[in-house]
Amino acid sequence: MNERIPTYQLQAFAADGSGQAPEVFFPAYGAVKPTIPLHQPYRGNYYKISLCLRGTAEFNANLAPYVVRPGCLVLATPDVIKEWGRVAADYETLSIFFTRDFISANNAATGKLRFFVTPPTYVLPLGAVEAASIEESFRFLQQKYNTPNAQRANIVKSILTSLLYEIGTLYDPVPAGLPQGSRGRQLAASFRQLVQVHCATERSVQFYAAALCITPKHLTELVKEATGQTASACIAGAVALEAKALLQNPALTVAQVAASLQFADQFAFSRFFKRSTGLSPSAFRRVG
């Protein structure tokens, strides 16, 4: 029995026959969809941005419910726990997938975009003018993606970077605490990624500070500046979120969830969960 939240690879959506996924993938509307249980909590190792054109869908991001309607922008980052509910038969989007490697290679641009680090919302309703502008940019990207060219990959990456800048302006501006693209903000983003990968087994600030080659005090200061929370609070929040998602699976006992998150026993897990959420694991299941 799988007692962890699965992480799906971009290859599951964008395999080209070579077993490798491209850095950037623009799916064709109406293409055969992968048989992945997206109605259950999961993560992906990719970034995805979608613009809803028609229809509606129910979407949970980190267990927070959203309704996606025409004109909504949907952002999915690798660290977010995703889950799709009811999706209307006429639901249609323009979507772009891209990898962490794309972000790393183009960090001079994307590192300046706050919505990749701490998204204020995962579903952003746009006004008619904003939605039309984003759709036009998506269509231009789609056209170049589907046009053979010796420099196609570079052209697509350049247009995608421009699209990310355009989307970035739709979100709240970065607060003055850390300059855009600063080393501190990049470290805060790396910390969030590490927490997503290791929070089930590593809960000490020292572990993450060592991984980032900085002191625990410096890490806490950077994370507090970027997110408004201490590093230890971010770690505890990630563990609590993981626990909530696992507790939604009725096939798992509370003891199994505790073991999956490497607590000493069920009682230690229950104490942590109640301190973090105000509810015992059993009470959470009853109200959830």
Secondary structure, 3 states (H helix, E strand, C coil): CCCCCCEECCHHHHCCCCCCCCCEECCCCCCCCCCCCCCCCEEECEEEEEEEEECCEEEEECCEEEEECCCEEEEECCCCCEEEEEECCCCEEEEEEEEHHHHHHCHHHHCCCHHHCCCCCCEEECCHHHHHHHHHHHHHHHHHHCCCCCCHHHHHHHHHHHHHHHHHCCCCCCCCCCCCCCHHHHHHHHHHHHHHHHCCCCCCHHHHHHHCCCCHHHHHHHHHHHHCCCHHHHHHHHHHHHHHHHHCCCCCCHHHHHHHCCCCCHHHHHHHHHHHHCCCHHHHHHHC
